[in-house]
């Protein structure tokens, strides 16, 4: 998959490691939530504060993903230091990635609006289809890219390339990501403005936890493990 320039961050993934959990699968998933519930709330609040200048949202996403990946990998994390380190380290890289995703989602939103306003015409139906497809594509693309950003030291081109490859390989994970986005979006709209407190306290960190949990495995399988095996063989 062309990962020759990868720089391993396995030593960083061991920061704050605690005793491994004696459970796997769904039991492990819910054990982390039960054990670190207040970490999720504090992480969500930290993310919200760091998103106040809109320009910092991409690096805040990288920061929250970094903390969650550490939690998933090790069962423990250093909330502030792990978040802040990733926020600073990936600021400019995340900003450029965020700009690409924003432009893509902006075009998709325009096509959706155009399609809705012109449903009686072929161009309107085409715009609606392209708008839905573009929204789904860039939501998935951003999810994979920002998880990779928090796990690997790669340049932007390599991150985007690998995110695209993983999207093609892992349709089950894509389905999970889309379900998370759709459920979160519908929940916010359905009970707005009562959903705002939940959004600021828990929704973002919990949604990103699900995404990181399901995308971590494929990244380990297709990128990190082959790289480690190549390093040992060399």
N, C-alpha and C positions, 0 to 999 in steps of 0.2 A: 504493500500500500504506500510505499515511498516515505518511510519514517526515518530515513538515515540521519536527519538533522535533529532528531528528538533529543532533548536534554532531560534526563530523568530527575524527578523531584521526590523520589521515594524517601530520602532522608527527612524532608520537610513533612511528609505524610505521617511520620512517626512522632511529631510534636504532640505532647500531651496525651500520648497513648495510655489507656488504662488497661485493666484486665479484660481480655476478650469475653464477650458474652457467650454463655453456653447454649445459645439457641441460634437457629437459622431461619431463613424464609420469613413467613408472615409473623411468626413468634418474635423474631429479631426486630422486624419492622415496628411492631407495636411496643416491644420492650423499650426501644429507644425513645418513642414518644412518651411512654409512661414515666421513664426514668428522668428524661430531660425536658419535661414539659415547660418548665420555667425558662430554660435555655431558649426554646422556640419563641417565647414571648419577648425575652430580652433581645434576641437576634432580630425579631421583626421590628421592634422599636428602634434598634440601632440602624437597621436598613432604612426606615422611614426618615430618621434624622439626616442620614447621609444622602438622601434623595431630594432634600429641600432645594439645593441648586440643581435644576433639571439636568444640567450637563454632567452631573456625577452619577446619574442613575445606572449607566452601564457598568461602571467600576463597582458600584454598590451591589449589583447583581453578582458580579464576579466574587465579591467579598462574602456574600451570604452563601454562595455555592461552595466556596472554599471551606467555610466552617462546617457546612453540612456534609461535605465529602469526608472531612476529617472525622466527624462524628460517626458516619457510616463505616468508614474503614477501621477506626480504632475504638469506637464506643465512648470516646471522650474528646474534648477539644478545649483550647484556650480561647474563649469567645472573642475578647477584645483584640488580643495580639494577632490571632489568626485572621480576623476580619480586616484589621488595619493594615497588616502586612500585604495582603492580597489587594486591597483597595489601592494602596500606593503603587505596588509593583505593576499592576495591570491597568493603571489609569488611562494612559494614552492609547494603548492597544485596545482596551474595551471601548473607549470613546469612538475610535474609528469603526469598530465592529458595530457599535450601537447606531452610528450614522447610516451604515449600509442597511441595517434592519429597519430603521425608521423610514428611510426612503422607500424601501420595498413595501412596508406596511401602508405608507402614505399613498402610494400608487394603487395598492389593492383597495384601500378605503374609497378612493376616488372612483374606481371602476364599480365598486358595489353601489355607491350612490347613483352613479350614472345608470347602472342597470335597473335599479329600483324605480327611478324616475322615467325610464323608457322601456317598461316591460312589454309594451305592445309591439315593439320593433325587434328585428333580428339583432341589431347592434346592441340593444338594451339587454337582451338575453345573453349575448356573448360577453358583454361587460360584467353581468352578474356572475356568470360561470368563472370568468377569469379572476374576478374579485374574490370569490370564495376560495378558489384554488390558490391564489397569491397569498391570501391571509393565512390559510393552513400551512402553506410552504414556509413562509417567513416565521411563523410561530414555531414550527418544528426546527427550522434552521437556527433560530436564535437560541432555542433550548439546548440543542446539541453543542453549538459553538461556545456558549457561556459555561457549560459544564466542562468542556475541553479546556477553556481558558483557565479555569480554576485548578485543573489537574496537571497541565503540561506547559512547559516553556517552549512554545513554537511561535513562529512568525504568523502574521495574520493570514497570509496566503495558505500556509499549511493548515492552520486551524479551520479555515473555510473549506478547504479541500477534504480534510478528514471528516468534518461534520457532514458534508454532502455524501461521502461514502458510507458513513454509519447510518445515515437516513435511509439509504437504499438497502442496506443489509438488515436492518432491525425494524421490521414493520410492527411488531408487537409493542416495542417501546414507543414507536410513533403514535400508536393508538392510545397508549396510556397518557402520553403528553397531551394529545388533543382532548381527551376526556377531562384532564385536569384543567386545561384552559377553558373549555366550554362550561364545565360545572362552576368554576370560580366566577366566570363572567356572568352566567345566568343568576348565580346566587347574589352577586352584587346588585344587579338590576332588579331582581325580584323583590328584595326587601329594602331597597334604598329609601331613605338614608340610614336605616337602622343597621345596614351592613358595614357602615364606615368604621365603627369601633372594632369590629372583628377584623376588618381589613388592616387597620393600623396595629392591632395587637397580635394577630396570629395567622391570618390568611396567606400572606406572602411567604412566610417561612415554612408553613405547612405544605403549601403547593410546591415550593421549590424542593422541599424534602422529598416529596413523592417523586418528582422529576429526577433529582440527583440519585435517589435510591435505585430507580429502574435504569438509568443511563450509566451508572457506575460500572455495572457488570460488563456490558459490551466494550466500554473503553478499556477495562482491564484485559478482556479477552483478545481484542483485536489490536491494541496498541502497546500497553504497558508490558504485558506478559511476553509477547514476541520480542520486544526490545530487550527485556531482562535476559531472556534466553540467548539472544544474540550476543549480549555483553559477556555472558558466562562462557559461551562457546569461543568467543574471540580472545 
